[in-house]
């Protein structure tokens, strides 16, 4: 009996995923009601068939993000199929769109993958995607924002948003780099112990378990493995998809495309999206900021508002697709676990029969 595999339950993750699906579905319905069907119809009629092309490119970018996570998981990537990682990424992104903070979506990705790969590797690979994305975004900001400020005269209100954003982001990325180099989780545990939140014994116990996670995270900055390099290439592919989809969105709306506009939209626009994330879909903040940005970049302010509305229609569509994928992937996972448990039960029964036969 000792050689018989243990039955898989994962009851906690099952309950969590069901709860998240319910929350996500309710949030999606509320968002659609809040934005109004008339606005959605107006956006779709204004863009036409280009909307589906843009969504296809958005999905391609999401597929690149999933490929990056899958590559970061090497050598454990062989334990989980790519389509499961893609389903987890789509599901987590949907939950992040529909709930504030982003923590619930990242937890969703973890719960959808821990049944197929080691928890530590899953967590570190997802964190690596977010860190690498953040580093790349900051690098783009540091190049694009000064160029935009030199070329165009931005309104004072928009300049305040930019400088406050940079004043927060730049020190943050430096601090993150130092912490990761020292060992991110090791530093967090040391701080928790210093604040008497955890005991010295618990710190030592957890440090031993999280050592491999810290080592994996440090690969982003030093001694990059082949999996890390491949993941970063996929991440660049994802960012390229974002830029292509964004450019097509501008063209579909009728905005005149030029280099200064693209630099401003893909750099200053990132800061605006971060600043507006404090409210669902940035309602109010994103509209006004993009109106001002597009106006000074040589496009009509109304075009900036329409692009903002189109962006919300895109994110709502991706959220809907993500929830549908999550429902299908979760159902598939539960069916697979049930199949494995039936196999284990049959092995246990056969083992028990053999034991009775020998004792007889």
C-alpha positions as CSV (number, residue, x, y, z in Angstrom):
1,X,0.0,0.0,0.0
2,X,3.0,2.3,0.7
3,X,3.9,2.2,-3.0
4,X,0.4,3.3,-4.1
5,X,0.2,6.9,-5.2
6,X,-1.7,9.3,-3.0
7,X,-5.1,10.6,-4.3
8,X,-5.2,14.2,-5.5
9,X,-7.7,16.5,-3.9
10,X,-6.7,20.1,-4.4
11,X,-10.0,21.0,-2.7
12,X,-8.8,24.4,-1.6
13,X,-7.8,25.4,-5.1
14,X,-11.0,24.1,-6.5
15,X,-13.1,26.2,-4.1
16,X,-10.8,29.3,-4.8
17,X,-11.2,29.0,-8.6
18,X,-15.0,28.6,-8.4
19,X,-15.2,31.6,-6.1
20,X,-13.0,33.7,-8.4
21,X,-15.1,32.7,-11.4
22,X,-18.2,33.9,-9.6
23,X,-16.6,37.1,-8.6
24,X,-15.2,37.7,-12.1
25,X,-18.5,37.0,-13.7
26,X,-20.3,39.4,-11.4
27,X,-17.6,42.1,-12.0
28,X,-17.9,41.6,-15.8
29,X,-21.7,42.1,-15.7
30,X,-21.3,45.2,-13.5
31,X,-18.6,46.7,-15.8
32,X,-20.8,46.1,-18.9
33,X,-23.7,47.8,-17.1
34,X,-21.4,50.6,-15.8
35,X,-20.0,51.4,-19.2
36,X,-23.3,51.0,-21.0
37,X,-24.1,48.9,-24.1
38,X,-24.6,52.0,-26.2
39,X,-21.0,53.0,-25.7
40,X,-19.8,49.5,-26.6
41,X,-22.0,49.5,-29.8
42,X,-20.7,52.9,-30.7
43,X,-17.1,51.8,-30.4
44,X,-17.7,48.6,-32.4
45,X,-19.5,50.4,-35.1
46,X,-16.8,53.0,-35.3
47,X,-14.0,50.5,-35.7
48,X,-15.8,47.8,-37.7
49,X,-13.9,44.6,-38.6
50,X,-10.6,46.0,-37.4
51,X,-11.8,45.2,-33.8
52,X,-11.5,41.5,-34.3
53,X,-8.0,41.9,-35.9
54,X,-6.9,43.9,-32.9
55,X,-8.3,41.3,-30.5
56,X,-6.5,38.6,-32.4
57,X,-3.2,40.4,-31.9
58,X,-4.0,41.0,-28.3
59,X,-4.5,37.2,-27.9
60,X,-1.2,36.6,-29.7
61,X,0.5,38.9,-27.2
62,X,-1.1,36.9,-24.3
63,X,0.1,33.7,-25.9
64,X,3.7,35.2,-25.9
65,X,3.3,36.0,-22.2
66,X,2.3,32.4,-21.5
67,X,5.2,31.1,-23.6
68,X,7.5,33.3,-21.4
69,X,6.1,31.8,-18.2
70,X,6.5,28.3,-19.7
71,X,10.1,29.0,-20.7
72,X,10.9,30.5,-17.2
73,X,9.7,27.2,-15.7
74,X,12.6,25.2,-17.2
75,X,13.4,22.4,-16.5
76,X,10.1,21.8,-14.8
77,X,8.3,23.1,-17.9
78,X,8.1,19.4,-19.2
79,X,5.7,18.7,-16.3
80,X,3.0,21.1,-17.6
81,X,1.7,21.5,-21.1
82,X,1.8,24.9,-22.7
83,X,-1.9,25.1,-23.2
84,X,-2.4,24.9,-19.4
85,X,0.0,27.8,-18.9
86,X,-1.9,29.8,-21.6
87,X,-5.2,29.0,-19.9
88,X,-3.8,30.2,-16.6
89,X,-2.4,33.4,-18.1
90,X,-5.7,34.2,-19.9
91,X,-7.7,33.5,-16.7
92,X,-5.4,35.5,-14.4
93,X,-5.4,38.4,-16.8
94,X,-9.3,38.4,-16.9
95,X,-9.4,38.5,-13.1
96,X,-6.8,41.2,-13.0
97,X,-8.9,43.3,-15.4
98,X,-12.1,42.8,-13.4
99,X,-10.7,43.2,-9.8
100,X,-8.5,46.0,-8.4
101,X,-4.9,45.4,-7.3
102,X,-4.0,42.5,-9.5
103,X,-3.2,40.1,-6.6
104,X,-6.3,38.0,-7.2
105,X,-5.4,37.4,-10.8
106,X,-1.9,36.3,-10.0
107,X,-3.2,33.9,-7.3
108,X,-5.5,32.5,-9.9
109,X,-2.6,31.7,-12.2
110,X,-0.9,29.9,-9.3
111,X,-3.9,27.8,-8.3
112,X,-4.4,26.7,-11.9
113,X,-0.9,25.4,-12.3
114,X,0.1,24.0,-8.9
115,X,-1.6,20.7,-9.6
116,X,0.8,20.2,-12.5
117,X,4.2,21.6,-11.4
118,X,6.0,22.4,-8.2
119,X,4.5,25.4,-6.4
120,X,7.8,27.2,-6.0
121,X,8.6,27.0,-9.7
122,X,5.1,28.2,-10.6
123,X,5.2,31.2,-8.3
124,X,8.8,32.3,-9.3
125,X,8.0,32.0,-13.0
126,X,4.9,34.1,-12.7
127,X,6.7,36.7,-10.6
128,X,9.5,36.7,-13.2
129,X,7.0,37.6,-15.9
130,X,5.7,40.5,-13.9
131,X,9.2,41.8,-13.0
132,X,10.5,41.5,-16.5
133,X,7.4,43.3,-17.8
134,X,7.9,46.1,-15.3
135,X,11.6,46.5,-16.1
136,X,10.8,46.7,-19.8
137,X,8.1,49.2,-19.3
138,X,10.4,51.4,-17.1
139,X,13.1,51.2,-19.8
140,X,10.6,52.4,-22.4
141,X,9.5,55.2,-20.1
142,X,13.0,56.4,-19.5
143,X,13.6,56.7,-23.3
144,X,10.2,57.8,-24.5
145,X,9.1,60.3,-21.9
146,X,12.1,62.6,-22.2
147,X,11.7,62.6,-26.0
148,X,8.1,63.5,-25.7
149,X,8.8,66.3,-23.2
150,X,11.4,67.7,-25.5
151,X,9.3,67.6,-28.7
152,X,5.9,68.8,-27.4
153,X,4.7,71.2,-24.7
154,X,2.5,69.1,-22.4
155,X,-0.1,70.7,-20.2
156,X,0.9,71.3,-16.6
157,X,-1.5,68.8,-15.2
158,X,-0.1,66.1,-17.5
159,X,3.4,67.0,-16.6
160,X,2.6,66.6,-12.9
161,X,1.3,63.1,-13.6
162,X,4.4,62.3,-15.5
163,X,7.0,63.6,-13.0
164,X,5.1,62.1,-10.0
165,X,4.9,58.8,-11.8
166,X,8.6,58.8,-12.6
167,X,9.5,59.9,-9.1
168,X,7.7,56.8,-7.8
169,X,8.7,54.3,-10.6
170,X,12.5,54.9,-10.9
171,X,13.3,54.5,-7.1
172,X,11.0,51.5,-7.1
173,X,12.8,49.7,-9.9
174,X,16.2,50.4,-8.3
175,X,15.0,49.1,-4.9
176,X,13.6,46.0,-6.6
177,X,16.8,45.3,-8.4
178,X,18.8,45.5,-5.1
179,X,16.3,43.4,-3.2
180,X,16.3,40.7,-5.9
181,X,20.1,40.7,-5.9
182,X,20.1,40.1,-2.2
183,X,17.3,37.6,-2.3
184,X,13.7,39.0,-2.4
185,X,12.0,36.5,-0.1
186,X,15.0,36.3,2.2
187,X,14.8,40.1,2.6
188,X,11.1,39.9,3.3
189,X,11.5,37.2,5.9
190,X,14.3,39.1,7.6
191,X,12.1,42.2,7.8
192,X,9.2,40.1,9.1
193,X,11.5,38.6,11.8
194,X,12.9,42.1,12.7
195,X,9.3,43.4,13.2
196,X,8.6,40.3,15.3
197,X,5.9,39.1,12.9
198,X,7.5,35.7,12.7
199,X,9.9,33.8,15.0
200,X,13.6,33.1,14.2
201,X,12.8,29.3,13.9
202,X,10.0,29.9,11.4
203,X,12.2,32.3,9.4
204,X,14.9,29.6,9.1
205,X,12.3,27.0,8.1
206,X,10.7,29.1,5.4
207,X,14.1,30.4,4.2
208,X,15.2,26.8,3.4
209,X,12.0,26.2,1.4
210,X,12.2,29.6,-0.5
211,X,15.9,29.4,-1.3
212,X,15.2,28.0,-4.8
213,X,12.6,30.7,-5.5
214,X,15.1,33.4,-4.7
215,X,17.7,31.8,-6.9
216,X,15.3,31.6,-9.8
217,X,14.3,35.3,-9.4
218,X,18.0,36.3,-9.4
219,X,18.5,34.8,-12.9
220,X,16.6,37.9,-14.3
221,X,19.7,40.0,-13.4
222,X,22.6,37.6,-13.3
223,X,23.6,34.2,-14.8
224,X,20.7,33.9,-17.1
225,X,19.8,30.4,-18.1
226,X,18.6,29.3,-21.6
227,X,15.0,29.3,-20.3
228,X,15.4,32.8,-19.0
229,X,16.7,34.1,-22.3
230,X,14.0,32.4,-24.2
231,X,11.4,33.8,-21.9
232,X,12.7,37.3,-22.3
233,X,12.5,36.9,-26.1
234,X,8.9,35.9,-25.8
235,X,8.3,38.9,-23.6
236,X,9.7,41.2,-26.3
237,X,7.4,39.5,-28.8
238,X,4.4,40.2,-26.4
239,X,5.4,43.9,-26.2
240,X,5.7,44.1,-30.0
241,X,2.1,42.7,-30.3
242,X,1.0,45.4,-27.9
243,X,2.5,48.1,-30.0
244,X,1.1,46.6,-33.3
245,X,-2.4,46.3,-31.7
246,X,-2.2,49.9,-30.4
247,X,-1.1,51.3,-33.7
248,X,-3.9,49.4,-35.5
249,X,-6.3,50.8,-32.9
250,X,-5.1,54.4,-33.7
251,X,-5.5,53.8,-37.4
252,X,-9.0,52.2,-37.0
253,X,-10.1,55.3,-35.0
254,X,-8.8,57.6,-37.8
255,X,-5.9,59.1,-35.8
256,X,-3.1,60.4,-38.0
257,X,0.0,58.3,-37.3
258,X,3.4,59.8,-36.9
259,X,6.6,59.0,-34.9
260,X,6.1,61.6,-32.1
261,X,2.5,60.4,-31.5
262,X,3.6,56.7,-31.2
263,X,6.5,57.6,-28.9
264,X,4.1,59.6,-26.7
265,X,1.3,57.1,-26.6
266,X,3.6,54.1,-25.9
267,X,5.6,55.9,-23.1
268,X,3.5,58.6,-21.5
269,X,0.4,56.5,-22.2
270,X,1.8,53.8,-20.0
271,X,2.1,56.2,-17.1
272,X,-1.4,57.4,-17.6
273,X,-2.7,53.8,-17.6
274,X,-0.8,53.1,-14.3
275,X,-2.1,56.3,-12.7
276,X,-5.7,55.6,-13.8
277,X,-5.6,52.0,-12.5
278,X,-6.7,53.3,-9.1
279,X,-10.3,53.2,-10.4
280,X,-11.9,50.4,-12.5
281,X,-11.0,50.9,-16.2
282,X,-9.6,54.4,-15.3
283,X,-13.0,55.9,-15.8
284,X,-12.7,59.7,-15.7
285,X,-8.9,59.8,-15.2
286,X,-7.9,58.0,-18.4
287,X,-10.4,59.9,-20.5
288,X,-9.3,63.3,-19.5
289,X,-5.5,62.5,-19.5
290,X,-5.7,60.9,-23.0
291,X,-7.7,63.8,-24.3
292,X,-5.0,66.2,-23.3
293,X,-2.1,63.9,-24.5
294,X,-3.5,63.3,-27.9
295,X,-4.4,66.9,-28.4
296,X,-0.8,68.1,-27.8
297,X,0.6,65.2,-29.9
298,X,-1.1,66.6,-32.9
299,X,-4.3,64.5,-32.9
300,X,-7.8,65.4,-31.9
301,X,-8.5,65.2,-28.2
302,X,-11.7,63.3,-29.1
303,X,-9.6,60.7,-30.8
304,X,-7.8,60.1,-27.5
305,X,-11.2,59.6,-25.7
306,X,-12.4,57.2,-28.5
307,X,-9.1,55.2,-28.2
308,X,-9.7,55.0,-24.5
309,X,-13.2,53.6,-25.1
310,X,-11.9,51.2,-27.6
311,X,-9.3,50.0,-25.1
312,X,-12.1,49.3,-22.6
313,X,-14.0,47.3,-25.2
314,X,-10.8,45.3,-25.9
315,X,-10.2,44.6,-22.2
316,X,-13.8,43.6,-21.6
317,X,-13.6,41.2,-24.6
318,X,-10.3,39.7,-23.2
319,X,-11.9,39.4,-19.8
320,X,-14.9,37.5,-21.2
321,X,-12.6,35.2,-23.2
322,X,-10.4,34.7,-20.1
323,X,-13.4,33.7,-18.0
324,X,-14.6,31.2,-20.6
325,X,-11.1,29.7,-20.9
326,X,-10.9,29.5,-17.1
327,X,-14.2,27.7,-16.9
328,X,-13.1,25.2,-19.5
329,X,-9.6,24.7,-18.1
330,X,-10.8,24.3,-14.5
331,X,-13.4,21.7,-15.6
332,X,-10.7,19.8,-17.6
333,X,-8.4,19.8,-14.6
334,X,-11.1,18.5,-12.3
335,X,-12.0,15.8,-14.7
336,X,-8.3,14.8,-15.0
337,X,-7.9,14.7,-11.2
338,X,-11.0,12.5,-10.9
339,X,-9.7,10.2,-13.6
340,X,-6.4,9.8,-11.7
341,X,-8.2,9.2,-8.4
342,X,-10.3,6.5,-10.0
343,X,-7.1,4.8,-11.3
344,X,-5.5,5.1,-7.9
345,X,-8.7,3.6,-6.3
346,X,-8.5,0.7,-8.7
347,X,-4.8,0.1,-7.9
348,X,-5.6,0.2,-4.2
349,X,-8.4,-2.3,-4.7
350,X,-6.1,-4.6,-6.7
351,X,-3.3,-4.3,-4.1
352,X,-5.8,-5.1,-1.3
353,X,-7.0,-8.2,-3.2
354,X,-3.4,-9.4,-3.7
355,X,-2.6,-8.9,0.0
356,X,-5.7,-10.9,1.1
357,X,-4.7,-13.6,-1.4
358,X,-1.2,-13.9,0.1
359,X,-2.5,-13.9,3.7
360,X,-5.0,-16.6,2.8
